[in-house]
Amino acid sequence: MSFLVADKVAAAQIGFQTRFDETFAKAPKTYERIATEIESTSAVEQHNWLADVPLMKEWVGERAIAKLRAEAFQVANKNFASGLEVDQNDIEDDKQLLYNKKIDGLAEQAMFSYEDLLHQQLVNGFNTTKGTAFDGLSYFNTAHALGDGSAQSNKGTAALSTTGILDTAIAAMLSFKDYEGDPMNVQATHLVVGPGNRAQANLLIKAMQLANGATNTNFGVVDLIISQRLTGADAAKWFLLDLSKSIKPLCLQIKKRPVFDSVTSGIDRFMRRKHYFGMEGRHAPFFGPWFFAWGSDGTT
């Protein structure tokens, strides 16, 4: 490359880098509403989770000390990346503005990819190999138990068709018990559905009256989240989440936040006049405590 072209390429690198960093910094962190973010310092992290926190009870005699059981499993960080190809002619012809919006989109997609990955994790919650909970079962399961307690279910099979079905799921979350048999202080705050269930969900939680004219007792009881991952074979799945706590039903382990990178020399530049700009990061999703969520696969 000539010195003039080299200067333009260098300027493009700096401009794109700045653009990416600024856009990523101001992009809405919508993933934070459904997940607890956890910083990672190594390739694989072991997470020890206190399954529940006991209620404060009347102090008679010695203080009652609950045994906090800690389950644990390991989560390995994974590499994620994407990029853009830029023709050298566009750089020589001072068309950096042409790519600015694409760089903006790259940064916005980097932030959105966190939320999308978490929604994929939620969908995998019925899978025993991909959706493991802290007790080793699939995240949505009918046999969860705390200590020696009886089995508790956070899984259903009914399609989201009636207010009664929604009532049953909400009641199930309200009924979860801790190791001592006390209430877990868990209640649904959000309903997650796919695009195909959006209209039905609106009828169930946003209409003041049901189709038969009766008062809708679930009006406004939960907020609605539309997941674009709930399509195709997963379209009938739906979930209730308690997002009111400091710990969320989903977790996002982050080792390296998305960083901007570029390749502006080498064989592709020499043979094809192409330059590459992109982003990469290292992170991994995993599940928090099972009792903060309830899911139905919608098969019945």
C-alpha positions in Angstrom: 0.0 0.0 0.0 1.1 3.6 -0.6 1.7 5.8 2.4 -1.5 7.7 1.6 -3.6 4.5 1.5 -1.9 3.2 4.6 -2.8 6.4 6.4 -6.4 6.0 5.4 -6.5 2.4 6.6 -5.0 3.4 9.9 -7.5 6.2 10.2 -10.3 3.8 9.4 -9.1 1.4 12.1 -9.1 4.2 14.7 -12.5 5.5 13.6 -14.1 2.1 13.6 -12.6 1.2 17.0 -13.9 4.4 18.5 -17.3 4.0 17.0 -17.6 0.4 18.2 -16.5 1.3 21.8 -18.9 4.2 22.0 -21.9 2.4 20.6 -21.3 -0.7 22.8 -21.0 1.4 25.9 -24.4 3.1 25.4 -26.3 0.0 24.1 -29.1 -1.0 26.5 -28.1 -3.9 28.7 -31.4 -5.6 28.4 -29.9 -9.0 29.4 -29.5 -7.7 32.9 -33.2 -8.0 33.6 -33.2 -11.8 33.2 -29.7 -12.7 34.3 -27.1 -12.2 37.0 -23.8 -11.1 35.6 -20.7 -12.9 37.1 -17.1 -11.9 36.3 -14.8 -14.7 35.3 -11.0 -14.8 36.0 -10.1 -18.1 34.5 -11.0 -20.5 31.6 -13.3 -22.6 33.8 -15.2 -21.4 36.9 -16.6 -23.5 39.7 -19.8 -22.0 41.1 -21.0 -22.9 44.5 -24.5 -21.9 45.1 -26.4 -21.6 48.4 -29.6 -23.3 47.4 -31.8 -21.0 49.6 -31.5 -18.4 52.4 -33.6 -19.2 55.5 -36.3 -17.1 57.0 -35.7 -15.0 60.1 -37.6 -16.7 63.0 -38.4 -16.0 66.6 -35.2 -16.2 68.7 -35.9 -18.5 71.7 -32.9 -19.9 73.5 -30.0 -20.3 71.1 -30.1 -18.8 67.7 -31.5 -21.3 65.1 -28.8 -22.0 62.5 -30.0 -23.4 59.2 -27.6 -25.6 57.3 -26.9 -24.0 54.0 -26.2 -26.7 51.5 -24.0 -25.7 48.6 -24.3 -27.4 45.3 -21.5 -26.8 42.7 -20.7 -27.3 39.1 -18.2 -25.9 36.6 -18.8 -23.6 33.7 -16.3 -23.2 30.9 -16.0 -19.9 29.0 -16.6 -20.1 25.2 -15.3 -18.0 22.4 -17.7 -15.8 20.4 -17.0 -13.6 17.4 -18.3 -11.9 14.2 -16.9 -9.5 11.7 -17.2 -7.4 8.5 -15.3 -7.4 5.2 -14.3 -4.0 3.8 -13.1 -3.5 0.3 -9.9 -1.4 0.1 -11.5 0.7 -2.6 -14.0 2.0 -0.2 -11.2 3.1 2.2 -9.3 4.7 -0.6 -12.5 6.5 -1.7 -13.1 7.9 1.8 -16.3 5.9 2.3 -15.8 5.3 6.0 -19.2 6.8 6.7 -20.7 4.0 4.6 -19.5 1.5 7.2 -20.1 3.6 10.4 -23.7 2.3 10.7 -22.5 -1.3 10.1 -20.0 -0.8 13.0 -22.8 0.6 15.1 -24.8 -2.5 14.2 -21.9 -4.8 15.1 -21.7 -3.2 18.6 -25.4 -3.4 19.1 -25.5 -7.0 18.1 -22.6 -7.7 20.5 -24.8 -6.5 23.4 -27.9 -8.3 22.0 -26.0 -11.5 21.6 -25.8 -11.7 25.4 -29.6 -11.7 25.7 -30.1 -14.0 22.8 -27.6 -16.5 24.3 -29.6 -16.4 27.6 -32.8 -17.1 25.8 -31.2 -20.0 24.1 -30.2 -21.3 27.5 -33.8 -20.9 28.8 -35.0 -23.0 25.8 -32.5 -25.7 26.7 -33.9 -25.9 30.2 -35.8 -29.1 29.3 -32.7 -30.8 28.0 -30.8 -32.9 30.5 -27.5 -32.3 28.9 -27.7 -28.7 28.0 -30.0 -27.3 30.7 -28.5 -28.7 33.9 -29.6 -27.2 37.2 -27.5 -27.1 40.4 -29.0 -30.4 41.5 -27.9 -32.2 38.4 -31.4 -32.5 36.9 -32.6 -30.7 33.9 -33.5 -27.1 34.9 -37.2 -27.7 34.3 -38.0 -30.9 36.1 -40.7 -32.6 38.1 -38.3 -34.1 40.7 -36.4 -31.1 42.2 -36.0 -31.5 46.0 -34.3 -29.4 48.7 -32.5 -31.6 51.2 -34.7 -34.5 52.3 -37.9 -32.7 51.2 -40.4 -34.1 48.8 -40.1 -33.5 45.1 -41.1 -30.1 43.7 -41.9 -29.4 40.1 -41.1 -26.4 38.1 -42.1 -28.0 34.8 -45.4 -28.3 32.9 -46.6 -29.5 29.6 -49.8 -27.5 28.9 -50.0 -25.0 26.1 -50.6 -21.4 27.1 -54.3 -21.6 26.3 -56.4 -20.5 29.3 -56.2 -18.3 32.4 -56.6 -21.5 34.5 -53.3 -23.0 33.1 -51.5 -19.7 33.9 -53.1 -19.8 37.4 -51.7 -23.3 38.0 -48.2 -22.3 37.0 -48.3 -19.1 39.2 -49.6 -21.1 42.1 -46.8 -23.7 41.7 -44.1 -21.0 42.1 -45.9 -19.5 45.1 -45.9 -23.0 46.7 -42.2 -23.7 46.6 -40.8 -24.6 50.0 -37.2 -24.4 51.4 -35.3 -27.0 53.4 -37.2 -26.2 56.5 -40.6 -26.4 54.8 -41.0 -22.6 54.8 -42.2 -20.5 51.9 -39.4 -19.6 49.4 -40.7 -16.0 48.9 -40.8 -16.7 45.2 -43.5 -15.4 42.9 -43.7 -14.9 39.1 -43.0 -11.4 37.9 -42.5 -12.1 34.1 -44.1 -14.3 31.5 -41.8 -15.3 28.6 -43.4 -16.4 25.3 -42.5 -16.6 21.6 -43.9 -14.4 18.8 -46.6 -17.0 18.1 -47.9 -16.8 21.7 -47.8 -13.0 22.0 -51.5 -12.4 21.2 -52.6 -15.1 23.6 -50.3 -13.8 26.3 -51.7 -10.3 25.9 -55.3 -11.7 26.3 -54.3 -13.5 29.5 -52.4 -10.7 31.3 -53.3 -7.4 29.6 -57.0 -7.7 29.0 -59.2 -6.6 32.0 -61.9 -9.0 30.9 -61.9 -12.6 29.6 -63.6 -13.5 26.3 -66.7 -14.6 28.3 -67.0 -11.2 30.0 -65.7 -12.4 33.4 -63.1 -10.3 35.3 -59.5 -11.3 34.4 -57.9 -12.0 37.8 -54.5 -12.2 36.1 -54.7 -8.7 34.6 -51.3 -7.0 35.1 -50.1 -9.8 37.5 -46.9 -10.3 35.4 -45.0 -8.4 32.8 -44.5 -9.8 29.3 -41.2 -10.7 27.6 -41.2 -11.8 23.9 -38.4 -14.2 23.1 -37.4 -14.5 19.4 -35.8 -17.8 20.2 -39.3 -19.4 20.8 -40.1 -20.3 17.2 -40.4 -23.4 15.1 -40.2 -26.5 17.3 -39.9 -24.3 20.4 -42.9 -22.0 19.6 -45.2 -23.5 22.2 -42.8 -23.3 25.1 -43.5 -20.6 27.7 -42.0 -19.6 31.0 -42.6 -17.8 34.3 -39.7 -16.1 35.9 -39.1 -14.3 39.3 -36.9 -11.4 38.3 -37.4 -9.4 41.5 -34.4 -11.0 43.4 -30.7 -10.1 43.5 -30.1 -13.6 42.0 -31.9 -14.3 38.7 -32.9 -17.6 37.2 -30.2 -17.2 34.5 -26.6 -16.3 34.9 -24.0 -14.9 32.5 -20.3 -15.6 33.2 -18.1 -13.1 31.4 -14.4 -13.6 31.0 -13.8 -11.0 28.2 -16.3 -8.4 27.0 -16.6 -7.9 23.3 -13.5 -6.1 21.9 -12.9 -4.7 18.5 -10.2 -6.1 16.3 -9.0 -5.8 12.7 -6.8 -7.3 10.0 -5.6 -4.9 7.4 -2.5 -6.7 6.0 -1.7 -10.1 4.8 -2.6 -12.4 1.8 -6.2 -11.2 1.6 -5.1 -7.6 1.3 -2.5 -8.5 -1.3 -4.6 -10.9 -3.4 -8.2 -9.5 -2.9 -7.8 -6.0 -1.6 -9.9 -6.9 1.5 -9.7 -5.8 5.1 -11.5 -7.3 8.1 -13.0 -5.7 11.1 -14.8 -7.5 13.9 -15.4 -8.3 17.5 -14.7 -11.2 19.9 -15.5 -12.1 23.4 -15.5 -15.0 25.9 -18.4 -15.8 28.1 -20.9 -18.5 28.9 -24.5 -18.7 30.2 -25.7 -21.1 33.0 -28.7 -21.6 35.2 -29.3 -20.1 38.7 -31.5 -21.7 41.3 -34.4 -23.7 39.7 -37.0 -22.3 42.0 -36.8 -18.9 40.3 -38.4 -20.2 37.2 -41.3 -22.4 35.9 -41.4 -23.7 32.3 -43.9 -25.5 30.1 -42.8 -27.3 26.9 -46.4 -26.7 25.5 -46.8 -30.3 24.3 -50.3 -30.9 25.6 
